[in-house]
């Protein structure tokens, strides 16, 4: 699947996600910046479990808040949670 096709598929999944319109637009603009490889990974995870999109958005918001607060421990906690989630996904 080409990058354009992947982006279109992800846009469709995002459209149907249980997120606000503002969240869809904000998160969608960031997802559009993903490399082809990472886009493929996100798409695969979301196709397997549509609720994964909401979890990814929550992670995105936590990262943004940690960066905006300039709190290194908050950032470390977000990354730790993300690593644990990724390990859980890889194990299943």
C-alpha positions as CSV (number, residue, x, y, z in Angstrom):
1,X,0.0,0.0,0.0
2,X,1.4,3.4,-0.9
3,X,2.0,6.2,1.6
4,X,-1.0,8.1,0.1
5,X,-3.2,5.1,0.4
6,X,-2.1,4.5,4.0
7,X,-2.7,8.2,4.8
8,X,-6.2,8.0,3.3
9,X,-7.0,4.8,5.3
10,X,-5.7,6.4,8.5
11,X,-7.8,9.5,7.8
12,X,-10.9,7.4,7.4
13,X,-10.2,5.5,10.7
14,X,-9.5,8.9,12.4
15,X,-12.8,10.2,11.0
16,X,-14.6,7.3,12.7
17,X,-12.7,7.5,16.0
18,X,-14.3,8.6,19.2
19,X,-12.3,11.8,19.3
20,X,-13.5,15.4,19.1
21,X,-13.2,17.2,15.8
22,X,-10.4,19.4,17.2
23,X,-8.5,16.2,18.4
24,X,-9.0,14.6,15.0
25,X,-7.5,17.7,13.2
26,X,-4.6,18.1,15.6
27,X,-3.7,14.5,15.8
28,X,-4.3,13.9,12.1
29,X,-1.8,16.7,11.2
30,X,0.8,15.1,13.4
31,X,0.1,11.6,12.0
32,X,0.6,13.0,8.5
33,X,4.3,13.7,9.4
34,X,5.0,10.0,10.1
35,X,7.5,8.1,7.9
36,X,6.1,5.4,5.7
37,X,7.4,2.7,8.0
38,X,5.8,4.3,11.1
39,X,2.6,5.1,9.3
40,X,2.4,1.4,8.4
41,X,2.9,0.4,12.0
42,X,0.2,2.8,13.3
43,X,-2.2,1.7,10.6
44,X,-1.6,-1.9,11.4
45,X,-2.2,-1.3,15.2
46,X,-5.3,0.7,14.6
47,X,-6.8,-1.7,12.1
48,X,-6.3,-4.5,14.6
49,X,-7.9,-2.5,17.4
50,X,-9.7,0.7,16.5
51,X,-9.5,1.9,20.1
52,X,-5.7,2.0,19.7
53,X,-6.2,5.4,18.0
54,X,-7.7,6.9,21.2
55,X,-4.8,5.4,23.2
56,X,-2.3,6.9,20.8
57,X,-3.9,10.3,21.0
58,X,-3.9,10.1,24.8
59,X,-0.1,9.3,24.6
60,X,0.3,12.2,22.2
61,X,-1.4,14.6,24.6
62,X,0.7,13.4,27.5
63,X,3.9,13.9,25.6
64,X,2.8,17.4,24.5
65,X,1.9,18.3,28.1
66,X,5.3,17.0,29.4
67,X,7.2,19.0,26.8
68,X,5.2,22.2,27.5
69,X,5.7,21.8,31.3
70,X,9.5,21.2,30.8
71,X,9.2,18.5,33.4
72,X,11.8,15.8,32.7
73,X,10.2,13.3,35.1
74,X,6.8,13.7,33.4
75,X,8.4,13.0,30.1
76,X,10.2,10.0,31.5
77,X,6.9,8.6,32.8
78,X,5.2,9.1,29.5
79,X,8.0,7.3,27.7
80,X,8.0,4.5,30.3
81,X,4.2,4.0,29.8
82,X,4.7,4.0,26.0
83,X,7.4,1.4,26.2
84,X,5.2,-0.8,28.4
85,X,2.3,-0.4,26.0
86,X,4.5,-1.3,23.0
87,X,5.9,-4.4,24.8
88,X,2.3,-5.4,25.5
89,X,1.3,-5.0,21.9
90,X,4.4,-6.9,20.7
91,X,3.7,-9.8,23.1
92,X,0.1,-10.3,21.8
